[in-house]
Amino acid sequence: MNTLRNRVQLIGNLGSDPEIINLEDGKKIAKFSIATNETYKNAQGDKIESTCW
């Protein structure tokens, strides 16, 4: 059987400390908020900075 493996790299700033949740079967889940920043120039040449959570 083939093993599929996915990889994601998130680059940004943490909004708060990660929350670790222990599941009944012994597995763990980490929940966290992350902010990413985007900088670009609009049609008028103005620098626009945008943050998305």
mmCIF file of the N, C-alpha and C atoms, coordinates in Angstrom:
data_MODEL
# 
_entry.id   MODEL 
# 
loop_
_atom_site.group_PDB 
_atom_site.id 
_atom_site.type_symbol 
_atom_site.label_atom_id 
_atom_site.label_alt_id 
_atom_site.label_comp_id 
_atom_site.label_asym_id 
_atom_site.label_entity_id 
_atom_site.label_seq_id 
_atom_site.pdbx_PDB_ins_code 
_atom_site.Cartn_x 
_atom_site.Cartn_y 
_atom_site.Cartn_z 
_atom_site.occupancy 
_atom_site.B_iso_or_equiv 
_atom_site.pdbx_formal_charge 
_atom_site.auth_seq_id 
_atom_site.auth_comp_id 
_atom_site.auth_asym_id 
_atom_site.auth_atom_id 
_atom_site.pdbx_PDB_model_num 
ATOM 1   N N  . MET A 1 1  ? 0.845  -1.178 0.000  1.00 0.00 ? 1  MET A N  1 
ATOM 2   C CA . MET A 1 1  ? 0.000  0.000  0.000  1.00 0.00 ? 1  MET A CA 1 
ATOM 3   C C  . MET A 1 1  ? 0.890  1.240  0.000  1.00 0.00 ? 1  MET A C  1 
ATOM 4   N N  . ASN A 1 2  ? 0.555  2.224  -0.828 1.00 0.00 ? 2  ASN A N  1 
ATOM 5   C CA . ASN A 1 2  ? 1.304  3.475  -0.878 1.00 0.00 ? 2  ASN A CA 1 
ATOM 6   C C  . ASN A 1 2  ? 0.948  4.346  0.309  1.00 0.00 ? 2  ASN A C  1 
ATOM 7   N N  . THR A 1 3  ? 1.945  5.031  0.827  1.00 0.00 ? 3  THR A N  1 
ATOM 8   C CA . THR A 1 3  ? 1.727  5.955  1.931  1.00 0.00 ? 3  THR A CA 1 
ATOM 9   C C  . THR A 1 3  ? 1.736  7.371  1.382  1.00 0.00 ? 3  THR A C  1 
ATOM 10  N N  . LEU A 1 4  ? 0.652  8.081  1.585  1.00 0.00 ? 4  LEU A N  1 
ATOM 11  C CA . LEU A 1 4  ? 0.569  9.468  1.158  1.00 0.00 ? 4  LEU A CA 1 
ATOM 12  C C  . LEU A 1 4  ? 1.023  10.365 2.293  1.00 0.00 ? 4  LEU A C  1 
ATOM 13  N N  . ARG A 1 5  ? 1.760  11.393 1.952  1.00 0.00 ? 5  ARG A N  1 
ATOM 14  C CA . ARG A 1 5  ? 2.231  12.323 2.962  1.00 0.00 ? 5  ARG A CA 1 
ATOM 15  C C  . ARG A 1 5  ? 2.072  13.736 2.412  1.00 0.00 ? 5  ARG A C  1 
ATOM 16  N N  . ASN A 1 6  ? 1.353  14.544 3.139  1.00 0.00 ? 6  ASN A N  1 
ATOM 17  C CA . ASN A 1 6  ? 1.156  15.936 2.764  1.00 0.00 ? 6  ASN A CA 1 
ATOM 18  C C  . ASN A 1 6  ? 1.984  16.810 3.682  1.00 0.00 ? 6  ASN A C  1 
ATOM 19  N N  . ARG A 1 7  ? 2.441  17.932 3.128  1.00 0.00 ? 7  ARG A N  1 
ATOM 20  C CA . ARG A 1 7  ? 3.266  18.847 3.920  1.00 0.00 ? 7  ARG A CA 1 
ATOM 21  C C  . ARG A 1 7  ? 2.780  20.269 3.665  1.00 0.00 ? 7  ARG A C  1 
ATOM 22  N N  . VAL A 1 8  ? 2.613  21.015 4.755  1.00 0.00 ? 8  VAL A N  1 
ATOM 23  C CA . VAL A 1 8  ? 2.179  22.410 4.680  1.00 0.00 ? 8  VAL A CA 1 
ATOM 24  C C  . VAL A 1 8  ? 3.136  23.234 5.518  1.00 0.00 ? 8  VAL A C  1 
ATOM 25  N N  . GLN A 1 9  ? 3.555  24.382 4.972  1.00 0.00 ? 9  GLN A N  1 
ATOM 26  C CA . GLN A 1 9  ? 4.422  25.286 5.714  1.00 0.00 ? 9  GLN A CA 1 
ATOM 27  C C  . GLN A 1 9  ? 3.700  26.623 5.831  1.00 0.00 ? 9  GLN A C  1 
ATOM 28  N N  . LEU A 1 10 ? 3.402  27.007 7.074  1.00 0.00 ? 10 LEU A N  1 
ATOM 29  C CA . LEU A 1 10 ? 2.727  28.271 7.358  1.00 0.00 ? 10 LEU A CA 1 
ATOM 30  C C  . LEU A 1 10 ? 3.738  29.241 7.947  1.00 0.00 ? 10 LEU A C  1 
ATOM 31  N N  . ILE A 1 11 ? 3.827  30.426 7.360  1.00 0.00 ? 11 ILE A N  1 
ATOM 32  C CA . ILE A 1 11 ? 4.766  31.430 7.845  1.00 0.00 ? 11 ILE A CA 1 
ATOM 33  C C  . ILE A 1 11 ? 3.969  32.651 8.276  1.00 0.00 ? 11 ILE A C  1 
ATOM 34  N N  . GLY A 1 12 ? 4.117  33.034 9.527  1.00 0.00 ? 12 GLY A N  1 
ATOM 35  C CA . GLY A 1 12 ? 3.376  34.177 10.050 1.00 0.00 ? 12 GLY A CA 1 
ATOM 36  C C  . GLY A 1 12 ? 3.700  34.374 11.518 1.00 0.00 ? 12 GLY A C  1 
ATOM 37  N N  . ASN A 1 13 ? 2.790  35.043 12.215 1.00 0.00 ? 13 ASN A N  1 
ATOM 38  C CA . ASN A 1 13 ? 2.952  35.330 13.638 1.00 0.00 ? 13 ASN A CA 1 
ATOM 39  C C  . ASN A 1 13 ? 1.828  34.672 14.429 1.00 0.00 ? 13 ASN A C  1 
ATOM 40  N N  . LEU A 1 14 ? 2.185  34.044 15.551 1.00 0.00 ? 14 LEU A N  1 
ATOM 41  C CA . LEU A 1 14 ? 1.181  33.423 16.406 1.00 0.00 ? 14 LEU A CA 1 
ATOM 42  C C  . LEU A 1 14 ? 0.376  34.491 17.134 1.00 0.00 ? 14 LEU A C  1 
ATOM 43  N N  . GLY A 1 15 ? -0.947 34.289 17.191 1.00 0.00 ? 15 GLY A N  1 
ATOM 44  C CA . GLY A 1 15 ? -1.809 35.228 17.900 1.00 0.00 ? 15 GLY A CA 1 
ATOM 45  C C  . GLY A 1 15 ? -1.862 34.946 19.387 1.00 0.00 ? 15 GLY A C  1 
ATOM 46  N N  . SER A 1 16 ? -1.636 33.695 19.776 1.00 0.00 ? 16 SER A N  1 
ATOM 47  C CA . SER A 1 16 ? -1.627 33.298 21.182 1.00 0.00 ? 16 SER A CA 1 
ATOM 48  C C  . SER A 1 16 ? -0.886 31.968 21.296 1.00 0.00 ? 16 SER A C  1 
ATOM 49  N N  . ASP A 1 17 ? -0.691 31.496 22.522 1.00 0.00 ? 17 ASP A N  1 
ATOM 50  C CA . ASP A 1 17 ? -0.029 30.208 22.715 1.00 0.00 ? 17 ASP A CA 1 
ATOM 51  C C  . ASP A 1 17 ? -0.886 29.088 22.141 1.00 0.00 ? 17 ASP A C  1 
ATOM 52  N N  . PRO A 1 18 ? -0.249 28.051 21.561 1.00 0.00 ? 18 PRO A N  1 
ATOM 53  C CA . PRO A 1 18 ? -1.024 26.912 21.035 1.00 0.00 ? 18 PRO A CA 1 
ATOM 54  C C  . PRO A 1 18 ? -1.794 26.208 22.153 1.00 0.00 ? 18 PRO A C  1 
ATOM 55  N N  . GLU A 1 19 ? -2.963 25.703 21.798 1.00 0.00 ? 19 GLU A N  1 
ATOM 56  C CA . GLU A 1 19 ? -3.796 24.932 22.731 1.00 0.00 ? 19 GLU A CA 1 
ATOM 57  C C  . GLU A 1 19 ? -3.658 23.461 22.350 1.00 0.00 ? 19 GLU A C  1 
ATOM 58  N N  . ILE A 1 20 ? -3.185 22.627 23.280 1.00 0.00 ? 20 ILE A N  1 
ATOM 59  C CA . ILE A 1 20 ? -2.996 21.205 23.034 1.00 0.00 ? 20 ILE A CA 1 
ATOM 60  C C  . ILE A 1 20 ? -4.211 20.452 23.576 1.00 0.00 ? 20 ILE A C  1 
ATOM 61  N N  . ILE A 1 21 ? -4.833 19.642 22.717 1.00 0.00 ? 21 ILE A N  1 
ATOM 62  C CA . ILE A 1 21 ? -6.010 18.854 23.098 1.00 0.00 ? 21 ILE A CA 1 
ATOM 63  C C  . ILE A 1 21 ? -5.634 17.379 23.035 1.00 0.00 ? 21 ILE A C  1 
ATOM 64  N N  . ASN A 1 22 ? -5.865 16.645 24.121 1.00 0.00 ? 22 ASN A N  1 
ATOM 65  C CA . ASN A 1 22 ? -5.617 15.205 24.166 1.00 0.00 ? 22 ASN A CA 1 
ATOM 66  C C  . ASN A 1 22 ? -6.905 14.468 23.823 1.00 0.00 ? 22 ASN A C  1 
ATOM 67  N N  . LEU A 1 23 ? -6.856 13.624 22.793 1.00 0.00 ? 23 LEU A N  1 
ATOM 68  C CA . LEU A 1 23 ? -8.014 12.831 22.396 1.00 0.00 ? 23 LEU A CA 1 
ATOM 69  C C  . LEU A 1 23 ? -8.061 11.534 23.197 1.00 0.00 ? 23 LEU A C  1 
ATOM 70  N N  . GLU A 1 24 ? -9.215 10.880 23.188 1.00 0.00 ? 24 GLU A N  1 
ATOM 71  C CA . GLU A 1 24 ? -9.403 9.658  23.972 1.00 0.00 ? 24 GLU A CA 1 
ATOM 72  C C  . GLU A 1 24 ? -8.492 8.520  23.513 1.00 0.00 ? 24 GLU A C  1 
ATOM 73  N N  . ASP A 1 25 ? -8.147 8.489  22.234 1.00 0.00 ? 25 ASP A N  1 
ATOM 74  C CA . ASP A 1 25 ? -7.311 7.389  21.729 1.00 0.00 ? 25 ASP A CA 1 
ATOM 75  C C  . ASP A 1 25 ? -5.812 7.661  21.907 1.00 0.00 ? 25 ASP A C  1 
ATOM 76  N N  . GLY A 1 26 ? -5.456 8.724  22.642 1.00 0.00 ? 26 GLY A N  1 
ATOM 77  C CA . GLY A 1 26 ? -4.062 9.019  22.925 1.00 0.00 ? 26 GLY A CA 1 
ATOM 78  C C  . GLY A 1 26 ? -3.417 9.995  21.957 1.00 0.00 ? 26 GLY A C  1 
ATOM 79  N N  . LYS A 1 27 ? -4.098 10.346 20.882 1.00 0.00 ? 27 LYS A N  1 
ATOM 80  C CA . LYS A 1 27 ? -3.551 11.299 19.926 1.00 0.00 ? 27 LYS A CA 1 
ATOM 81  C C  . LYS A 1 27 ? -3.727 12.719 20.453 1.00 0.00 ? 27 LYS A C  1 
ATOM 82  N N  . LYS A 1 28 ? -2.949 13.638 19.894 1.00 0.00 ? 28 LYS A N  1 
ATOM 83  C CA . LYS A 1 28 ? -3.016 15.037 20.319 1.00 0.00 ? 28 LYS A CA 1 
ATOM 84  C C  . LYS A 1 28 ? -3.295 15.927 19.123 1.00 0.00 ? 28 LYS A C  1 
ATOM 85  N N  . ILE A 1 29 ? -3.966 17.041 19.391 1.00 0.00 ? 29 ILE A N  1 
ATOM 86  C CA . ILE A 1 29 ? -4.248 18.053 18.379 1.00 0.00 ? 29 ILE A CA 1 
ATOM 87  C C  . ILE A 1 29 ? -3.776 19.389 18.935 1.00 0.00 ? 29 ILE A C  1 
ATOM 88  N N  . ALA A 1 30 ? -3.136 20.195 18.086 1.00 0.00 ? 30 ALA A N  1 
ATOM 89  C CA . ALA A 1 30 ? -2.719 21.539 18.481 1.00 0.00 ? 30 ALA A CA 1 
ATOM 90  C C  . ALA A 1 30 ? -3.576 22.545 17.721 1.00 0.00 ? 30 ALA A C  1 
ATOM 91  N N  . LYS A 1 31 ? -4.175 23.490 18.451 1.00 0.00 ? 31 LYS A N  1 
ATOM 92  C CA . LYS A 1 31 ? -4.964 24.566 17.846 1.00 0.00 ? 31 LYS A CA 1 
ATOM 93  C C  . LYS A 1 31 ? -4.239 25.879 18.084 1.00 0.00 ? 31 LYS A C  1 
ATOM 94  N N  . PHE A 1 32 ? -4.147 26.702 17.030 1.00 0.00 ? 32 PHE A N  1 
ATOM 95  C CA . PHE A 1 32 ? -3.497 27.998 17.174 1.00 0.00 ? 32 PHE A CA 1 
ATOM 96  C C  . PHE A 1 32 ? -4.000 28.939 16.101 1.00 0.00 ? 32 PHE A C  1 
ATOM 97  N N  . SER A 1 33 ? -3.866 30.231 16.385 1.00 0.00 ? 33 SER A N  1 
ATOM 98  C CA . SER A 1 33 ? -4.213 31.242 15.384 1.00 0.00 ? 33 SER A CA 1 
ATOM 99  C C  . SER A 1 33 ? -2.914 31.823 14.840 1.00 0.00 ? 33 SER A C  1 
ATOM 100 N N  . ILE A 1 34 ? -2.907 32.123 13.546 1.00 0.00 ? 34 ILE A N  1 
ATOM 101 C CA . ILE A 1 34 ? -1.718 32.647 12.903 1.00 0.00 ? 34 ILE A CA 1 
ATOM 102 C C  . ILE A 1 34 ? -2.116 33.815 12.010 1.00 0.00 ? 34 ILE A C  1 
ATOM 103 N N  . ALA A 1 35 ? -1.316 34.862 12.043 1.00 0.00 ? 35 ALA A N  1 
ATOM 104 C CA . ALA A 1 35 ? -1.547 36.038 11.202 1.00 0.00 ? 35 ALA A CA 1 
ATOM 105 C C  . ALA A 1 35 ? -0.495 36.056 10.097 1.00 0.00 ? 35 ALA A C  1 
ATOM 106 N N  . THR A 1 36 ? -0.944 36.264 8.866  1.00 0.00 ? 36 THR A N  1 
ATOM 107 C CA . THR A 1 36 ? -0.029 36.397 7.741  1.00 0.00 ? 36 THR A CA 1 
ATOM 108 C C  . THR A 1 36 ? -0.129 37.810 7.192  1.00 0.00 ? 36 THR A C  1 
ATOM 109 N N  . ASN A 1 37 ? 0.973  38.339 6.740  1.00 0.00 ? 37 ASN A N  1 
ATOM 110 C CA . ASN A 1 37 ? 1.030  39.702 6.225  1.00 0.00 ? 37 ASN A CA 1 
ATOM 111 C C  . ASN A 1 37 ? 1.262  39.690 4.714  1.00 0.00 ? 37 ASN A C  1 
ATOM 112 N N  . GLU A 1 38 ? 0.659  40.651 4.044  1.00 0.00 ? 38 GLU A N  1 
ATOM 113 C CA . GLU A 1 38 ? 0.829  40.813 2.606  1.00 0.00 ? 38 GLU A CA 1 
ATOM 114 C C  . GLU A 1 38 ? 1.088  42.287 2.322  1.00 0.00 ? 38 GLU A C  1 
ATOM 115 N N  . THR A 1 39 ? 2.087  42.579 1.511  1.00 0.00 ? 39 THR A N  1 
ATOM 116 C CA . THR A 1 39 ? 2.408  43.952 1.132  1.00 0.00 ? 39 THR A CA 1 
ATOM 117 C C  . THR A 1 39 ? 2.432  44.032 -0.389 1.00 0.00 ? 39 THR A C  1 
ATOM 118 N N  . TYR A 1 40 ? 1.759  45.040 -0.931 1.00 0.00 ? 40 TYR A N  1 
ATOM 119 C CA . TYR A 1 40 ? 1.730  45.228 -2.383 1.00 0.00 ? 40 TYR A CA 1 
ATOM 120 C C  . TYR A 1 40 ? 1.461  46.697 -2.690 1.00 0.00 ? 40 TYR A C  1 
ATOM 121 N N  . LYS A 1 41 ? 1.607  47.055 -3.948 1.00 0.00 ? 41 LYS A N  1 
ATOM 122 C CA . LYS A 1 41 ? 1.305  48.420 -4.391 1.00 0.00 ? 41 LYS A CA 1 
ATOM 123 C C  . LYS A 1 41 ? 0.047  48.386 -5.253 1.00 0.00 ? 41 LYS A C  1 
ATOM 124 N N  . ASN A 1 42 ? -0.846 49.357 -5.024 1.00 0.00 ? 42 ASN A N  1 
ATOM 125 C CA . ASN A 1 42 ? -2.072 49.419 -5.814 1.00 0.00 ? 42 ASN A CA 1 
ATOM 126 C C  . ASN A 1 42 ? -1.796 50.156 -7.126 1.00 0.00 ? 42 ASN A C  1 
ATOM 127 N N  . ALA A 1 43 ? -2.846 50.374 -7.906 1.00 0.00 ? 43 ALA A N  1 
ATOM 128 C CA . ALA A 1 43 ? -2.709 50.989 -9.220 1.00 0.00 ? 43 ALA A CA 1 
ATOM 129 C C  . ALA A 1 43 ? -2.141 52.409 -9.144 1.00 0.00 ? 43 ALA A C  1 
ATOM 130 N N  . GLN A 1 44 ? -2.352 53.097 -8.036 1.00 0.00 ? 44 GLN A N  1 
ATOM 131 C CA . GLN A 1 44 ? -1.845 54.455 -7.865 1.00 0.00 ? 44 GLN A CA 1 
ATOM 132 C C  . GLN A 1 44 ? -0.395 54.472 -7.339 1.00 0.00 ? 44 GLN A C  1 
ATOM 133 N N  . GLY A 1 45 ? 0.165  53.311 -7.057 1.00 0.00 ? 45 GLY A N  1 
ATOM 134 C CA . GLY A 1 45 ? 1.534  53.222 -6.553 1.00 0.00 ? 45 GLY A CA 1 
ATOM 135 C C  . GLY A 1 45 ? 1.652  53.313 -5.051 1.00 0.00 ? 45 GLY A C  1 
ATOM 136 N N  . ASP A 1 46 ? 0.512  53.335 -4.345 1.00 0.00 ? 46 ASP A N  1 
ATOM 137 C CA . ASP A 1 46 ? 0.530  53.386 -2.876 1.00 0.00 ? 46 ASP A CA 1 
ATOM 138 C C  . ASP A 1 46 ? 0.848  52.005 -2.307 1.00 0.00 ? 46 ASP A C  1 
ATOM 139 N N  . LYS A 1 47 ? 1.680  51.981 -1.257 1.00 0.00 ? 47 LYS A N  1 
ATOM 140 C CA . LYS A 1 47 ? 2.015  50.729 -0.592 1.00 0.00 ? 47 LYS A CA 1 
ATOM 141 C C  . LYS A 1 47 ? 0.864  50.325 0.318  1.00 0.00 ? 47 LYS A C  1 
ATOM 142 N N  . ILE A 1 48 ? 0.355  49.114 0.135  1.00 0.00 ? 48 ILE A N  1 
ATOM 143 C CA . ILE A 1 48 ? -0.762 48.597 0.926  1.00 0.00 ? 48 ILE A CA 1 
ATOM 144 C C  . ILE A 1 48 ? -0.239 47.412 1.746  1.00 0.00 ? 48 ILE A C  1 
ATOM 145 N N  . GLU A 1 49 ? -0.514 47.451 3.062  1.00 0.00 ? 49 GLU A N  1 
ATOM 146 C CA . GLU A 1 49 ? -0.164 46.338 3.952  1.00 0.00 ? 49 GLU A CA 1 
ATOM 147 C C  . GLU A 1 49 ? -1.454 45.740 4.500  1.00 0.00 ? 49 GLU A C  1 
ATOM 148 N N  . SER A 1 50 ? -1.581 44.433 4.394  1.00 0.00 ? 50 SER A N  1 
ATOM 149 C CA . SER A 1 50 ? -2.800 43.761 4.824  1.00 0.00 ? 50 SER A CA 1 
ATOM 150 C C  . SER A 1 50 ? -2.429 42.568 5.708  1.00 0.00 ? 50 SER A C  1 
ATOM 151 N N  . THR A 1 51 ? -3.142 42.399 6.819  1.00 0.00 ? 51 THR A N  1 
ATOM 152 C CA . THR A 1 51 ? -2.939 41.259 7.719  1.00 0.00 ? 51 THR A CA 1 
ATOM 153 C C  . THR A 1 51 ? -4.213 40.413 7.740  1.00 0.00 ? 51 THR A C  1 
ATOM 154 N N  . CYS A 1 52 ? -4.042 39.116 7.541  1.00 0.00 ? 52 CYS A N  1 
ATOM 155 C CA . CYS A 1 52 ? -5.168 38.165 7.582  1.00 0.00 ? 52 CYS A CA 1 
ATOM 156 C C  . CYS A 1 52 ? -4.946 37.172 8.717  1.00 0.00 ? 52 CYS A C  1 
ATOM 157 N N  . TRP A 1 53 ? -5.998 36.909 9.488  1.00 0.00 ? 53 TRP A N  1 
ATOM 158 C CA . TRP A 1 53 ? -5.927 35.920 10.574 1.00 0.00 ? 53 TRP A CA 1 
ATOM 159 C C  . TRP A 1 53 ? -6.503 34.621 10.108 1.00 0.00 ? 53 TRP A C  1 
# 
